Amino acid sequence: ERMEHKEIRGRIDAAIAQLSPEHRAVILMKEIEEMQYHEIAESLGCSIGTVMSRLFYARKKLQNLLRDVYENV
């Protein structure tokens, strides 16, 4: 059965809430606020490499948490 948009959004929000504070921050800055890597690094006081690493692991965690959502879309 196809998942409703509202249900999907709720699952995404819940998955983001399960991320560590560091991973949640970079995901929100990059994907929601559409900030560039250098802007995120400056805002968080870390290197661009750290931002990229955190994004990689945050996306990987979200992908695992939301696997069933993607299968039902």
N, C-alpha and C positions, 0 to 999 in steps of 0.2 A: 504494500500500500504506500502510496506517495505521501511524503511528509509535508505538512502545511508550512508555509513560510514562517509563520509566527513560532511554530514549534522548533523549526530549524534555528531561528534566531535565538531562541531561548537556550538551545543546546550549545550554540557557539558561545554565548555569554557565559554559560556555566563552565565550559571548557577553559575559556580565558581566565576565569576566576580561579581555576585550579593550578595555573602556572605560578612559578615563583615570582616574587615582586620584580626581580630584574628582567625576567623574560616577558612578563606582562607589560612592563613599561616600554620595552623596545617594540613589541608587537603593536601596541596602541599607537605609539608615535609614528611608526612606519606605515601601518595599514589603515588606521583611522585618521590620524592627523596628517598623513602623507608627507612626513618630514624626510629629508635626505639623510644619508648615513652620517655625513659630517655634522649636520644639525643635531642629530640624536647624540652623537659622541660629545659634542660641546655641551649639550644640555645635561647629560649624565656625568660629565667629567671623566670620560674614558676614551680609549682609542677607537678608531673606526673598525679595527680588527675585532675588538671586543664586541662592538655592536653587531657585526656580521656573525660572529660566533653565537651570540645570544639569540639572534634571529633564527639561525639555522636550527638550534636546539628547541626553541619555542615552537617553530613551525612543525618540527618532527613530533613533538609532544602533542600538539593540536591535531595533527594528522592521525595519531594513534587514538586519541580521545574521541575523535569524530568519524572514525572509520565507518561505523554503521550508518551515520548520517549520509555520507557520500554514496554508500551502496543503495540507499533508498530515495535518492533524488532523481 
